[in-house]
Amino acid sequence: MAIRAWTAFKEWSGRFWADLKASTDASLLGILRFLGLLYGPIDTRLPIDQALRRALGYRLPSHAGWRHAAGGVTYLLFILLVVTGGLLSFYYRPSAEEAYQSVQHIVSTVRLGWFIRDLHVWGANLIVVTALVHMARVFLDASYKPPRETNWLAGVLLLFVVLAFGATGYLLPWDQWAYWTVTEALDMLGRIPVLGSLSDGVLRGDPVVSGATLSRFFAIHVIVLPWIAFGLLMLHFALLRKHGLAPREPANAGREAGVPFFPQHVLRSFVVAVLILSITATFAILSPREIADPANPAQPPGTLLTSWIVADVSRALTHYLGAWGLGLFMLLGLALALLPLFDRDPERRLRRRPVVAALGTVFYLGFAVAWLAGRQLRNMPPQALIESLSPEPPPVTAPAAQPKGAQAPSQPAAPTPPRDSGNRSGKAP
């Protein structure tokens, strides 16, 4: 009896699976392709199981190795940030009156809320590192050369979007460290002529960083930037699959036998992904991001602890180079974005591209040095940093000598400003 039942079940499940394959469009495999689990083209004319086997058998160039996994890891961290950010948004309230309390509620009351939040914080740091590593690999291999110029530009724009995500999300905890770090950054941005002052006004939305600023940062963070990132990712992936990985030498294009995408490259990506996720979870558990006192526009904190690698870079640039530090670094990033326009030679060996090598060295070495220098500024209060960038006060001249016995004219007493009203905006007087 049991054997007959098992035989009938096998027949039914076989017919069901055959009907399911026949009625399912192979284009649904595009979801796996978008997630990075498939690389090759999908033949929608075939049944879904045959199309899957054919896509898994796609062959990558033979030089594709471990260093090519950095792009996939960056995308994995982006997905992690989307998931954790969505979970945090269930409890976060983007208003000056409730933002700080909602964050406290997340980390102290919501089950595993502290872990989700710190995964988000550390993911925002690691995605910058992996994106720069991926960009360095493309830079060293000269994979930005024709016909891949547009994909390089899309990748650089994605890096800027990642930085914009971190910058707009930094204010959301609404504590003293977040408030005054953003105040410093906006103050320095406003000192850059034309575009800087315009951007400062649009982002701030008020004479001082206030609830209006918080609302704008939240809207950009959860509405505007995700759509931009989605569009750029679609373009980036489409161009990558159209042109494939760049060969080591143009003469070898199309001549390499290659290695199958599955299981070799999938296994490498899986190992690196597990390693990165383990590191992120370990940092989230062992080094959670502390929460300072609630934001107080009238009283800068004595110390300013940063929790984002780019915040340290920003503080160092503005402290040692002034308001133009950010501008110069942005110009350097723009030069990298436009690199394919002036590096048109087919030569791919780095030692044969001295100007390009110097540009990349300045960018990466400058970023690392600025990060290390920014970490040393944590004991400098934000107000002291703003004042250090202010023009020096005019020298005080000694009063003219009065004849003996003459009485100096009395000077009216200077009015005493109300407490904390002199620097509520965080800007230099």
Secondary structure, 3 states (H helix, E strand, C coil): CHHHHHHHHHHHHHHHHHHHHHHCCHHHHHHHHHCCCCCCCCCCCCCHHHHHHHHHCCEECCCCCHHHHHHHHHHHHHHHHHHHHHHHHCCCCCCCCCHHHHHHHHHHCCCCHHHHHHHHHHHHHHHHHHHHHHHHHHHHCCCCCCCCHHHHHHHHHHHHHHHHHHHHHHCCCCEHHHHHHHHHHHHHHHCCCCHHHHHHHHHHCCCCCCHHHHHHHHHHHHHHHHHHHHHHHHHHHHHHHHHCCCCCCHHHCCCCCCEEHHHHHHHHHHHHHHHHHHHHHHHHHHCCCCCCCECCCCCCCCCCCCCCHHHHHHHHHHHHHCCHHHHHHHHHHHHHHCHHHHCCCCCCCHHHCHHHHHHHHHHHHHHHHHHHHHHCCCCCCHHHHHHHCCCCCCCCCCCCCCCCCCCCCCCCCCCCCCCCCCCCCCCCC
